Amino acid sequence: MKKKLIISVCSVFFVVGIIVLLAYTFFSLGEVKIDFRTSATIEENATEEDIIKASGIELGGTVFFRNKQKYIDNIEYEYPYLNVINIETEFPSTMVIHIAYRQEVYAVEGQDGFYICDEEFKVLKIKETFESTTENAILLSGDLQIKNEKVGDYLDIDVKLYQAFYQNNYRLGMCKDLIKEIKVEKEFDDSIAQERKVLKLNLYSGQTVSIANYQVNLPYKVYLFSQVYSSLFEMAGKESLQKDGTYERLTLENLKNCEIYINNYYTEDGILNLENEKCYFKIFIAQGV
């Protein structure tokens, strides 16, 4: 009985030894590759050698039990424009770093400069001045209270506008051609007798888009905007209820700088209705037009 126990213990140690030996020989890290999913930007043209060095990955040792998140953090700290999608282990002895380049989506106006950010509001760089053009990031200003942030930080902003446009097949270039500036403002809502935030989009074509209660139904509200905007001038000749309760006739001229207002209906109890079908739009004419 004792002899069988000794044999069993020795067998276990033998198997464990073989596993450890394989882990540090056959499964020893011998190569690190970089897989670029998007093309390089002017701002961040890091070489593969630079990225691997920044990651802190060392060759040798087993491919198992690696702290991949640490490698990802190292790369993104050193190169803010890089987005490490994941680090894949290709057995037996290779690791592949899958990378995409972050895009300049927003130029957030802070109290101490303009924070150039991607769609997740990661700060890619900071500029003292900024000018809105169709080639630059989209200016985002208003009630934000942003200051003393650093490159690599994530700004605390709850605007998911680019994602909503993307879901409606608007790519970044299309958004830049369309939107000159986004403002986060507070407005008093008479129907609920309280303030709520509104996104105001100033378009290069002259119109303003106001999206109330933008924290909910935003993809659908962008869809609703796209439907209205694409057929805006077909509304000429129709009557539209204005903010003061009067009706105004829409014309080709006053539609050029009108306000497209989008919101949710409220229930009789003053509760926001969250169904997509309960979103609506109105066309408001600028005063003096």
BAFI-3210 file (N, C-alpha, C; in Angstrom, 3 decimals, decimal comma, padded with zeros to 6 digits):
// residues 289
n [1|2|3|4|5|6|7|8|9|10|11|12|13|14|15|16|17|18|19|20|21|22|23|24|25|26|27|28|29|30|31|32|33|34|35|36|37|38|39|40|41|42|43|44|45|46|47|48|49|50|51|52|53|54|55|56|57|58|59|60|61|62|63|64|65|66|67|68|69|70|71|72|73|74|75|76|77|78|79|80|81|82|83|84|85|86|87|88|89|90|91|92|93|94|95|96|97|98|99|100|101|102|103|104|105|106|107|108|109|110|111|112|113|114|115|116|117|118|119|120|121|122|123|124|125|126|127|128|129|130|131|132|133|134|135|136|137|138|139|140|141|142|143|144|145|146|147|148|149|150|151|152|153|154|155|156|157|158|159|160|161|162|163|164|165|166|167|168|169|170|171|172|173|174|175|176|177|178|179|180|181|182|183|184|185|186|187|188|189|190|191|192|193|194|195|196|197|198|199|200|201|202|203|204|205|206|207|208|209|210|211|212|213|214|215|216|217|218|219|220|221|222|223|224|225|226|227|228|229|230|231|232|233|234|235|236|237|238|239|240|241|242|243|244|245|246|247|248|249|250|251|252|253|254|255|256|257|258|259|260|261|262|263|264|265|266|267|268|269|270|271|272|273|274|275|276|277|278|279|280|281|282|283|284|285|286|287|288|289]
n.u [000,834|001,903|003,938|002,544|001,414|003,693|004,532|002,360|002,505|004,998|004,431|002,616|004,257|006,030|004,418|003,621|006,115|006,759|004,783|005,490|008,027|007,393|005,898|007,837|009,604|008,706|006,406|007,491|007,797|008,580|008,242|006,841|004,184|002,758|-000,446|-001,916|-005,002|-006,089|-005,072|-002,082|-001,976|-001,184|-000,377|000,480|002,724|003,946|006,517|006,650|008,587|008,859|006,369|006,311|008,451|007,483|005,389|006,457|006,715|008,568|010,718|011,040|010,442|007,262|004,310|002,012|000,130|000,542|000,413|-001,625|-003,215|-001,646|000,357|-001,188|-002,030|000,463|001,235|-000,839|-000,540|001,949|001,555|-000,927|-002,685|-003,026|-005,114|-005,381|-006,785|-006,864|-004,672|-003,448|-002,764|-000,874|-000,477|002,392|004,140|003,881|002,844|000,289|-000,323|-003,148|-004,069|-005,657|-005,941|-006,768|-009,333|-009,618|-012,272|-013,801|-013,351|-013,011|-014,041|-012,401|-011,727|-009,122|-008,096|-008,309|-009,446|-008,516|-010,209|-011,094|-013,942|-014,632|-013,947|-011,300|-008,391|-006,393|-004,644|-003,785|-004,775|-004,079|-005,577|-008,346|-009,948|-012,979|-013,381|-014,198|-012,277|-011,178|-011,505|-014,770|-016,142|-016,938|-018,772|-019,964|-021,997|-019,938|-017,668|-014,825|-011,449|-007,892|-007,121|-005,244|-003,194|-004,211|-006,039|-009,517|-012,324|-015,088|-017,812|-021,086|-021,950|-022,952|-022,910|-021,503|-021,381|-024,093|-024,641|-022,968|-024,233|-026,291|-025,212|-023,551|-020,376|-017,184|-016,070|-018,353|-019,823|-018,160|-018,344|-020,924|-021,555|-020,831|-020,492|-021,072|-023,154|-023,601|-026,314|-028,465|-031,941|-035,135|-037,840|-041,106|-043,136|-042,477|-041,678|-038,982|-035,349|-033,492|-030,917|-029,769|-028,724|-027,220|-026,811|-024,955|-025,169|-023,225|-024,736|-026,478|-028,734|-030,018|-029,896|-031,719|-031,534|-033,357|-033,356|-031,227|-029,922|-031,395|-032,788|-031,102|-029,800|-032,109|-033,212|-031,294|-031,644|-034,254|-033,741|-032,124|-033,966|-035,749|-034,031|-033,124|-035,330|-036,055|-036,616|-038,807|-040,865|-041,682|-044,228|-045,944|-047,678|-046,300|-046,183|-045,119|-042,804|-044,093|-046,709|-048,067|-048,787|-046,619|-045,888|-043,893|-041,108|-038,933|-036,905|-036,927|-036,443|-033,794|-032,304|-033,540|-034,696|-034,401|-036,150|-036,013|-037,498|-038,716|-042,052|-044,024|-045,641|-048,989|-048,480|-046,154|-043,885|-041,073|-041,488|-040,094|-040,160|-039,204|-041,037|-042,337|-040,931|-040,528|-040,557|-040,133|-040,381|-038,865|-038,973|-036,475|-036,312|-037,351|-037,102]
n.v [-001,213|001,212|001,407|001,710|004,221|005,839|005,503|006,658|009,355|010,055|009,806|011,873|014,124|013,795|014,186|016,849|018,050|017,607|019,184|021,766|021,931|021,874|024,230|026,202|025,756|024,535|026,134|028,635|032,157|033,416|035,272|038,455|039,979|042,664|043,697|045,825|047,286|049,531|052,336|054,310|057,389|060,880|062,024|059,953|057,870|055,354|052,877|049,278|048,190|050,203|050,059|047,466|047,632|049,605|048,217|046,509|043,809|040,888|038,640|035,036|032,819|031,518|031,533|031,536|032,842|035,601|039,109|040,651|042,944|044,839|045,203|046,325|048,724|049,966|050,453|052,151|054,281|055,303|055,862|057,712|057,807|055,227|052,406|049,567|046,721|044,008|041,505|038,726|035,282|033,166|029,922|027,825|029,785|032,584|036,010|038,261|041,609|043,388|046,291|049,475|052,778|055,659|058,070|061,586|062,948|064,786|068,210|069,370|072,112|073,399|074,947|075,631|075,293|073,420|070,204|067,579|064,795|061,267|059,203|058,120|059,983|060,058|061,839|062,968|064,948|068,322|071,605|075,098|076,853|076,626|075,951|075,560|073,437|071,531|069,641|069,278|068,075|067,887|070,675|070,816|072,283|074,318|073,568|072,069|072,083|071,455|071,025|071,158|068,610|065,782|064,537|061,398|061,004|060,292|062,140|063,189|062,997|062,759|062,346|060,624|061,014|060,671|057,877|057,358|058,571|056,978|054,504|055,057|054,976|057,128|058,079|059,211|061,268|062,184|063,197|065,310|066,931|067,739|068,776|071,678|072,641|071,458|072,023|071,801|072,495|073,980|073,936|075,242|073,188|073,469|071,571|069,767|071,382|071,923|072,106|070,737|069,003|069,844|068,936|070,933|071,211|072,913|073,318|073,208|073,877|075,776|075,322|074,578|071,930|070,705|068,495|067,227|065,749|063,948|061,802|059,526|057,299|058,184|057,157|056,640|059,178|060,518|059,129|059,988|062,712|062,536|061,656|063,814|065,916|065,162|065,559|068,155|070,610|069,921|070,413|072,958|075,381|074,201|074,458|075,220|074,597|076,957|077,986|079,906|079,255|079,980|079,535|079,120|079,644|077,521|078,238|078,147|079,902|080,503|077,989|077,577|078,402|077,284|075,734|072,424|070,597|068,023|065,625|063,644|062,487|063,130|061,313|061,543|061,845|063,224|061,756|060,673|059,284|056,401|055,000|054,476|055,221|057,251|059,529|062,787|065,447|068,973|071,944|074,944|078,375|080,811|083,912|086,932|086,111]
n.w [000,000|000,851|-000,978|-003,368|-002,941|-002,914|-005,538|-006,878|-006,007|-007,037|-009,735|-010,109|-009,578|-011,675|-013,933|-013,477|-013,613|-016,310|-017,508|-016,595|-017,739|-020,479|-020,592|-020,259|-022,289|-024,908|-024,966|-024,676|-024,875|-027,948|-029,959|-030,804|-032,396|-034,357|-035,215|-037,263|-037,417|-038,547|-040,601|-040,085|-038,216|-038,702|-036,352|-034,714|-035,471|-034,753|-034,680|-035,116|-033,482|-031,574|-030,294|-029,232|-027,480|-025,733|-024,577|-022,694|-022,816|-022,450|-024,086|-023,936|-021,166|-020,110|-022,219|-020,881|-018,062|-018,284|-017,729|-019,481|-019,541|-018,295|-020,199|-022,241|-021,014|-020,709|-023,377|-024,316|-022,624|-023,322|-026,012|-026,852|-029,058|-029,853|-029,825|-028,169|-029,132|-028,369|-026,908|-028,328|-027,833|-029,728|-030,018|-030,407|-029,267|-029,627|-029,429|-030,352|-030,917|-031,330|-032,940|-033,248|-034,619|-032,830|-033,507|-034,128|-032,857|-031,278|-030,286|-027,343|-025,556|-022,910|-019,700|-019,772|-022,308|-025,423|-025,674|-027,531|-028,516|-028,748|-029,731|-027,309|-025,538|-024,735|-024,024|-026,537|-027,338|-026,356|-027,106|-027,384|-028,922|-031,216|-034,319|-035,986|-038,665|-041,621|-041,772|-039,313|-035,867|-034,292|-032,762|-029,354|-026,888|-024,099|-021,248|-019,481|-017,751|-017,748|-016,948|-016,253|-017,143|-018,416|-021,139|-022,261|-020,250|-019,489|-020,277|-018,288|-019,691|-020,831|-023,476|-026,198|-028,934|-031,399|-031,599|-031,895|-034,373|-035,929|-035,760|-037,410|-039,880|-040,474|-041,087|-039,740|-041,353|-042,706|-040,573|-039,790|-042,036|-041,795|-039,173|-037,448|-034,842|-031,520|-028,796|-025,312|-023,468|-020,958|-020,572|-019,705|-019,151|-019,770|-019,630|-017,667|-015,700|-014,972|-015,276|-018,023|-019,825|-023,106|-026,345|-028,742|-032,087|-034,346|-037,703|-040,740|-042,900|-042,023|-040,433|-037,109|-034,798|-032,184|-029,601|-027,203|-023,907|-024,407|-023,344|-023,569|-026,027|-028,081|-030,518|-032,068|-032,188|-033,676|-036,031|-036,615|-036,984|-039,327|-041,204|-041,269|-042,010|-044,539|-046,101|-045,723|-047,153|-048,552|-046,944|-047,257|-047,435|-045,672|-042,481|-039,297|-035,848|-033,479|-030,821|-029,320|-029,471|-031,746|-035,298|-038,060|-041,496|-043,370|-045,401|-048,293|-047,787|-044,951|-043,965|-044,303|-042,120|-039,925|-036,815|-035,943|-033,838|-031,471|-029,390|-026,565|-025,961|-023,026|-020,372|-018,948|-016,303|-016,238|-016,766|-018,586|-021,748|-022,943|-025,304|-028,698|-030,645|-029,428|-029,725|-031,153|-033,641|-034,248|-036,215|-035,890|-036,589|-037,141|-035,396|-036,936|-039,522]
ca.u [000,000|002,806|004,686|001,643|001,290|004,933|004,508|001,349|003,052|006,079|003,799|002,067|005,381|006,587|003,513|003,750|007,417|006,658|003,971|006,311|009,091|006,791|005,487|008,984|010,426|007,854|005,501|008,266|007,513|009,702|007,979|005,705|003,790|001,797|-001,471|-002,579|-006,337|-006,356|-003,850|-001,464|-002,312|-000,023|000,026|001,054|003,250|004,893|006,958|006,353|009,607|008,513|005,192|006,699|009,292|006,621|004,505|007,128|006,736|009,909|010,776|011,434|009,398|006,059|003,270|000,918|000,220|001,025|-000,506|-001,829|-003,780|-000,519|000,984|-002,102|-001,943|001,776|001,224|-001,760|000,017|003,061|001,047|-002,364|-003,482|-003,178|-006,153|-005,063|-008,041|-006,574|-003,408|-003,809|-001,703|-000,875|000,352|002,878|005,163|003,762|001,780|-000,066|-000,983|-004,064|-004,091|-006,319|-005,599|-007,903|-009,651|-009,944|-013,708|-014,265|-012,464|-013,798|-013,592|-012,274|-011,383|-007,692|-007,679|-009,188|-009,033|-008,820|-010,588|-011,765|-015,374|-014,784|-013,455|-009,916|-007,657|-005,279|-003,718|-004,404|-004,383|-004,466|-006,602|-008,965|-010,853|-013,847|-013,411|-014,644|-011,123|-010,791|-012,475|-015,993|-016,090|-017,948|-018,649|-021,164|-022,043|-019,098|-016,805|-013,632|-010,175|-006,775|-007,006|-003,969|-003,229|-004,413|-007,200|-010,856|-013,183|-016,377|-018,839|-022,078|-022,469|-022,649|-023,482|-020,853|-021,829|-025,461|-024,539|-022,338|-025,274|-027,153|-024,382|-022,755|-018,988|-016,629|-015,958|-019,694|-020,183|-017,373|-018,895|-022,278|-021,692|-019,806|-020,286|-022,061|-023,207|-024,407|-026,974|-029,595|-033,154|-036,274|-038,905|-042,388|-044,017|-042,133|-041,333|-037,610|-034,316|-032,893|-029,854|-030,104|-027,620|-027,516|-025,876|-024,942|-024,765|-022,607|-025,772|-027,205|-029,765|-029,659|-030,623|-031,797|-031,944|-033,651|-033,292|-030,357|-029,402|-032,237|-033,248|-030,289|-029,690|-033,359|-033,380|-030,435|-032,360|-035,364|-033,137|-031,669|-035,154|-036,262|-033,047|-033,029|-036,523|-036,423|-037,184|-040,099|-041,878|-042,061|-045,656|-046,707|-047,746|-045,572|-046,434|-043,916|-042,647|-045,038|-048,068|-048,619|-048,389|-045,897|-045,751|-042,506|-040,718|-037,569|-035,964|-036,783|-035,950|-032,329|-031,698|-034,538|-034,286|-035,052|-036,230|-036,370|-037,677|-039,652|-043,305|-044,175|-046,945|-049,821|-047,877|-044,893|-042,780|-040,552|-041,823|-038,824|-040,338|-038,751|-042,194|-042,818|-040,084|-041,160|-039,771|-040,822|-039,568|-039,030|-038,421|-035,680|-036,997|-036,934|-036,956]
ca.v [000,000|002,360|001,449|002,265|005,653|006,485|005,494|007,639|010,693|010,260|009,986|013,232|015,054|013,619|014,856|018,289|018,455|017,647|020,358|022,957|021,927|022,283|025,631|027,106|025,430|024,504|027,279|029,826|033,267|033,647|036,315|039,357|040,602|043,769|043,651|047,128|047,158|050,760|052,996|055,217|058,805|061,773|062,331|058,812|056,928|054,544|051,659|048,050|048,058|051,161|049,582|046,284|048,111|050,308|047,259|045,855|042,357|040,322|037,309|034,018|032,583|030,915|032,417|031,511|033,655|036,941|040,197|041,348|044,274|045,725|045,528|047,243|050,026|050,542|050,951|053,277|055,415|055,856|056,325|057,961|057,589|053,798|051,665|048,141|045,969|042,891|040,808|037,330|034,282|032,157|028,820|027,650|030,687|033,909|036,912|039,239|042,803|043,943|047,737|050,440|054,162|056,468|059,193|062,863|063,145|066,003|069,212|069,789|073,397|073,427|076,247|075,876|074,887|072,534|068,810|066,786|063,485|060,300|059,087|057,746|061,155|059,953|063,023|062,614|066,079|069,549|072,767|076,388|077,440|075,655|076,518|074,539|073,240|070,182|068,743|069,115|067,471|068,671|071,457|070,516|073,313|074,498|073,270|070,874|072,217|070,634|071,717|070,458|067,220|065,475|063,608|060,029|060,956|060,208|063,199|062,743|063,616|061,722|062,570|059,486|061,452|060,053|056,488|057,361|058,834|055,812|053,479|055,468|054,926|058,335|057,896|060,427|062,316|062,723|064,013|066,543|067,764|068,163|069,462|072,675|072,741|070,859|072,707|071,206|073,609|073,694|074,655|074,980|072,447|073,838|070,417|069,096|072,467|071,805|072,197|069,508|069,286|069,742|069,024|071,814|071,002|073,947|072,681|074,077|074,289|076,913|074,933|074,127|070,744|070,624|067,163|067,265|064,432|063,177|060,613|058,377|057,192|059,032|056,631|056,840|060,616|060,842|058,587|060,897|063,905|062,270|061,597|065,178|066,751|064,773|066,033|069,397|071,645|069,450|070,891|074,333|075,540|073,652|075,242|074,583|075,191|077,567|077,947|080,830|078,759|080,386|078,726|079,853|078,921|077,218|078,632|077,745|080,850|080,362|076,648|077,567|078,578|076,891|074,826|071,113|070,266|066,610|065,320|062,575|062,859|062,773|060,765|062,497|062,026|063,940|060,806|060,595|058,048|055,938|054,261|055,211|055,769|058,415|060,694|063,628|066,605|070,201|072,895|076,302|079,401|081,828|085,198|087,938|085,534]
ca.w [000,000|000,934|-002,231|-004,377|-002,660|-003,366|-007,002|-007,300|-005,766|-008,009|-011,046|-010,133|-009,712|-013,017|-014,870|-013,236|-014,137|-017,770|-017,861|-016,361|-018,747|-021,749|-020,488|-020,338|-023,464|-026,099|-024,885|-024,310|-025,788|-028,844|-030,949|-030,605|-033,657|-034,303|-036,254|-037,374|-038,010|-039,289|-041,051|-039,121|-038,267|-038,735|-034,985|-034,006|-036,448|-033,991|-035,344|-034,379|-032,432|-030,518|-029,565|-028,452|-026,381|-024,774|-023,904|-021,570|-023,015|-022,553|-024,678|-022,979|-020,178|-020,668|-022,751|-019,909|-016,842|-018,625|-017,388|-020,752|-019,305|-017,998|-021,485|-022,931|-020,336|-021,017|-024,754|-024,469|-021,876|-024,107|-027,306|-026,634|-030,258|-030,101|-029,103|-028,207|-029,125|-027,472|-027,138|-028,574|-027,745|-030,782|-029,547|-029,030|-028,719|-030,227|-028,993|-031,379|-030,383|-032,326|-032,661|-034,126|-034,295|-032,380|-034,379|-033,498|-033,071|-030,607|-029,694|-026,182|-025,017|-021,463|-019,133|-019,968|-023,641|-026,182|-025,519|-028,717|-027,964|-029,607|-029,421|-025,902|-024,808|-024,288|-024,464|-027,411|-027,226|-025,844|-027,900|-026,808|-029,781|-032,127|-035,311|-036,571|-040,116|-041,963|-041,686|-037,908|-034,955|-034,111|-031,530|-028,335|-025,857|-023,292|-019,815|-019,343|-016,565|-017,965|-016,776|-015,598|-017,578|-019,056|-022,264|-021,790|-019,358|-020,077|-019,769|-017,759|-020,529|-021,126|-024,822|-027,077|-030,202|-032,557|-031,670|-032,418|-035,808|-036,544|-035,876|-038,515|-041,100|-040,667|-040,701|-039,142|-042,366|-042,950|-039,403|-039,843|-043,106|-041,427|-037,881|-037,160|-033,388|-030,619|-027,507|-024,247|-022,799|-020,074|-020,919|-018,817|-019,828|-019,158|-019,439|-016,400|-014,769|-014,475|-016,294|-018,525|-020,783|-024,526|-027,302|-029,869|-033,177|-035,375|-038,948|-041,736|-043,846|-041,462|-039,475|-035,765|-034,349|-030,726|-029,155|-025,768|-023,252|-025,302|-022,667|-023,923|-027,416|-028,955|-031,885|-032,802|-032,421|-034,817|-037,200|-036,891|-037,578|-040,695|-042,053|-041,414|-042,702|-045,950|-046,825|-045,043|-048,019|-049,043|-045,996|-047,611|-047,683|-044,556|-041,258|-038,199|-034,536|-032,936|-029,368|-028,677|-029,652|-033,038|-036,452|-039,097|-042,755|-043,719|-046,755|-048,652|-047,185|-043,499|-043,651|-044,405|-040,791|-038,933|-035,747|-035,918|-032,411|-031,291|-027,967|-026,216|-025,315|-021,619|-019,997|-018,216|-014,978|-016,384|-016,877|-019,943|-022,454|-023,490|-026,549|-029,876|-031,355|-028,689|-030,025|-032,160|-034,067|-034,626|-036,970|-035,381|-037,472|-036,456|-035,303|-037,908|-040,864]
c.u [000,860|003,578|003,839|001,478|002,505|004,955|003,527|001,860|004,133|005,515|003,239|003,173|005,997|005,746|003,608|005,061|007,415|005,889|004,779|007,403|008,563|006,432|006,649|009,948|009,574|006,912|006,224|008,039|008,735|009,505|006,764|005,426|002,808|000,844|-002,215|-003,914|-006,727|-005,031|-003,374|-001,967|-001,034|000,525|000,800|001,501|004,323|005,260|006,589|007,333|009,307|007,379|005,541|007,546|008,444|005,748|005,135|007,153|008,179|009,826|011,326|010,368|008,144|005,084|002,065|001,184|000,819|-000,038|-000,710|-002,379|-002,680|000,180|000,132|-002,004|-000,624|001,786|000,365|-001,315|001,109|002,575|-000,471|-003,238|-003,704|-004,276|-005,844|-006,370|-007,926|-005,181|-003,731|-002,581|-001,885|000,072|001,168|003,673|005,083|002,636|001,559|-000,828|-001,828|-004,346|-004,909|-005,895|-006,861|-008,089|-009,962|-011,403|-014,176|-013,097|-013,252|-013,221|-013,598|-011,906|-009,917|-007,199|-008,706|-008,622|-009,480|-009,014|-011,129|-013,222|-015,641|-014,307|-012,125|-009,152|-006,433|-004,210|-004,497|-003,873|-004,861|-005,587|-007,163|-009,915|-011,664|-013,749|-013,889|-013,502|-010,748|-011,834|-013,668|-015,947|-017,257|-017,755|-019,919|-020,973|-021,283|-018,190|-015,566|-012,386|-009,169|-006,717|-005,685|-004,187|-003,296|-005,580|-008,485|-011,726|-014,535|-017,498|-019,792|-022,724|-022,014|-023,121|-022,833|-021,284|-023,236|-025,473|-023,961|-023,357|-026,244|-026,365|-023,725|-021,335|-018,406|-016,532|-017,293|-020,139|-019,442|-017,883|-020,230|-022,304|-020,526|-019,477|-021,425|-022,002|-024,088|-024,996|-028,070|-030,773|-034,258|-037,388|-040,226|-043,247|-043,718|-041,678|-039,955|-036,621|-033,895|-031,888|-030,319|-028,810|-028,049|-026,416|-026,026|-024,369|-024,129|-023,639|-026,656|-028,256|-029,155|-030,512|-030,575|-032,335|-032,117|-033,651|-032,410|-029,771|-030,204|-032,628|-032,364|-030,106|-030,964|-033,581|-032,496|-031,064|-033,499|-034,852|-032,768|-032,840|-035,710|-035,325|-032,998|-034,219|-036,989|-037,151|-038,478|-041,235|-042,322|-043,542|-046,524|-046,696|-047,035|-045,827|-045,128|-043,910|-043,657|-046,495|-048,725|-048,134|-047,697|-045,811|-044,264|-042,252|-039,310|-036,548|-035,814|-036,362|-034,421|-031,647|-032,706|-033,911|-035,098|-035,005|-036,743|-036,434|-038,543|-040,959|-043,252|-045,551|-047,740|-049,270|-046,534|-043,679|-042,370|-040,914|-040,598|-038,973|-039,886|-039,910|-042,762|-041,850|-040,753|-040,213|-040,704|-039,844|-039,878|-038,309|-037,653|-036,422|-036,446|-036,778|-038,323]
c.v [001,251|002,527|002,064|003,769|006,407|006,576|006,543|009,063|011,009|010,511|011,395|014,251|014,972|014,360|016,371|018,802|018,562|018,887|021,643|023,058|022,380|023,765|026,577|026,751|025,512|025,702|028,537|030,923|033,584|034,790|037,137|040,054|041,744|043,636|044,979|046,944|048,390|051,399|054,008|056,641|059,627|061,969|061,190|057,767|056,084|053,294|050,444|047,863|048,982|050,626|048,393|046,690|048,783|049,343|046,654|044,344|041,892|038,924|036,314|033,869|032,073|031,954|032,463|032,511|035,041|037,973|041,068|042,757|045,277|046,138|046,541|048,643|050,722|051,171|052,201|054,496|056,099|056,469|056,515|057,669|056,108|053,208|050,178|047,363|044,761|042,350|039,321|036,431|033,271|031,046|028,234|028,811|032,119|034,694|037,955|040,382|043,409|045,407|048,485|051,836|054,926|057,674|060,445|063,195|064,482|066,912|069,840|071,074|073,345|074,815|076,605|075,398|073,989|071,120|068,019|065,335|062,561|060,175|058,671|058,857|060,884|061,138|062,579|063,695|067,285|070,730|074,044|077,036|076,356|076,384|075,394|074,562|071,815|069,176|068,434|068,320|068,415|069,368|071,093|071,489|073,347|074,126|071,971|070,901|071,319|071,487|070,782|068,970|067,032|064,552|062,183|059,884|060,758|061,285|062,626|063,478|062,521|061,901|061,420|059,783|060,764|058,597|056,396|057,634|057,628|054,687|053,787|055,656|056,254|058,038|059,245|061,559|062,968|063,613|065,347|067,485|068,380|069,112|070,412|072,723|072,042|071,616|071,924|072,354|073,105|074,555|074,293|074,334|072,725|072,620|069,651|070,097|072,267|071,890|070,809|069,890|069,026|069,782|069,917|071,644|072,142|073,335|073,688|074,592|075,407|076,559|074,585|072,910|070,712|069,255|067,210|065,845|063,471|061,931|059,363|058,461|057,942|058,440|056,841|058,321|061,086|060,312|059,525|062,186|063,669|062,209|062,993|066,010|066,434|065,268|067,392|070,372|071,193|069,908|072,316|074,384|075,008|074,610|074,487|075,337|075,691|077,538|078,838|080,415|079,161|079,436|079,621|078,986|078,732|077,591|078,137|078,635|080,605|078,956|076,573|077,727|078,265|076,022|073,540|070,624|068,839|066,293|064,069|063,191|062,446|062,140|061,841|062,778|062,748|063,038|060,693|059,253|057,593|055,120|055,117|055,906|057,011|059,590|061,495|064,755|067,776|071,082|074,293|077,280|080,423|083,155|086,164|087,406|085,450]
c.w [000,000|-000,360|-003,343|-004,203|-003,157|-004,888|-007,534|-007,154|-006,781|-009,404|-011,198|-010,332|-011,105|-014,049|-014,727|-013,804|-015,645|-018,221|-017,710|-017,411|-020,096|-021,738|-020,710|-021,463|-024,726|-026,141|-024,397|-025,342|-026,632|-029,814|-030,543|-031,930|-033,399|-035,481|-036,251|-038,087|-038,815|-039,664|-040,021|-039,306|-038,321|-037,334|-034,331|-035,015|-035,788|-034,780|-034,496|-033,226|-031,261|-029,644|-028,681|-027,255|-025,303|-023,977|-022,662|-021,675|-023,194|-023,143|-023,666|-021,913|-020,852|-021,214|-021,814|-018,778|-017,108|-018,256|-018,631|-020,552|-018,996|-019,280|-022,252|-022,336|-020,658|-022,405|-024,874|-023,668|-022,695|-025,412|-027,215|-027,852|-030,566|-029,221|-029,247|-028,063|-028,203|-027,784|-027,189|-028,436|-028,862|-030,364|-030,696|-028,440|-029,232|-029,564|-030,077|-030,724|-031,494|-031,973|-033,709|-033,691|-033,913|-033,305|-033,567|-033,815|-032,514|-030,238|-028,549|-025,611|-023,492|-020,983|-019,362|-021,326|-024,300|-026,129|-026,751|-028,274|-029,051|-029,176|-027,988|-024,967|-024,109|-024,867|-025,261|-027,420|-026,739|-026,648|-027,215|-027,602|-030,698|-033,060|-035,944|-038,092|-040,376|-041,912|-040,242|-037,130|-034,784|-032,756|-030,616|-027,183|-025,013|-021,838|-019,523|-018,121|-016,657|-017,774|-016,114|-015,933|-018,320|-020,252|-021,719|-020,838|-020,163|-019,438|-019,347|-018,492|-021,005|-022,494|-025,721|-028,505|-031,398|-032,709|-032,264|-033,923|-036,537|-036,737|-037,009|-039,807|-041,458|-040,195|-040,282|-040,149|-042,671|-041,803|-039,425|-040,921|-042,712|-040,236|-037,648|-035,675|-032,655|-029,300|-026,539|-023,442|-021,861|-020,502|-019,936|-019,625|-019,111|-018,828|-018,161|-015,341|-014,138|-015,637|-016,763|-019,614|-022,217|-025,332|-028,452|-030,905|-034,172|-036,649|-039,895|-042,737|-043,309|-040,432|-038,113|-035,428|-032,828|-030,346|-027,645|-025,203|-024,054|-024,642|-023,016|-025,397|-028,414|-030,355|-032,703|-033,104|-033,572|-036,107|-037,603|-037,518|-039,038|-041,663|-042,314|-042,281|-044,196|-046,772|-046,308|-045,959|-048,698|-048,129|-046,301|-047,987|-046,562|-043,372|-040,134|-036,899|-033,929|-031,404|-028,651|-028,874|-030,955|-034,136|-037,475|-040,348|-043,067|-045,172|-047,035|-047,968|-045,688|-043,067|-043,689|-043,051|-039,680|-037,840|-035,848|-034,477|-032,255|-029,801|-027,813|-025,732|-023,848|-021,405|-019,258|-016,825|-015,045|-016,461|-018,340|-020,561|-023,241|-024,766|-027,727|-030,583|-030,669|-028,781|-031,146|-032,563|-034,344|-035,391|-036,458|-036,310|-036,653|-036,481|-036,340|-039,309|-041,527]
res [m|k|k|k|l|i|i|s|v|c|s|v|f|f|v|v|g|i|i|v|l|l|a|y|t|f|f|s|l|g|e|v|k|i|d|f|r|t|s|a|t|i|e|e|n|a|t|e|e|d|i|i|k|a|s|g|i|e|l|g|g|t|v|f|f|r|n|k|q|k|y|i|d|n|i|e|y|e|y|p|y|l|n|v|i|n|i|e|t|e|f|p|s|t|m|v|i|h|i|a|y|r|q|e|v|y|a|v|e|g|q|d|g|f|y|i|c|d|e|e|f|k|v|l|k|i|k|e|t|f|e|s|t|t|e|n|a|i|l|l|s|g|d|l|q|i|k|n|e|k|v|g|d|y|l|d|i|d|v|k|l|y|q|a|f|y|q|n|n|y|r|l|g|m|c|k|d|l|i|k|e|i|k|v|e|k|e|f|d|d|s|i|a|q|e|r|k|v|l|k|l|n|l|y|s|g|q|t|v|s|i|a|n|y|q|v|n|l|p|y|k|v|y|l|f|s|q|v|y|s|s|l|f|e|m|a|g|k|e|s|l|q|k|d|g|t|y|e|r|l|t|l|e|n|l|k|n|c|e|i|y|i|n|n|y|y|t|e|d|g|i|l|n|l|e|n|e|k|c|y|f|k|i|f|i|a|q|g|v]
***
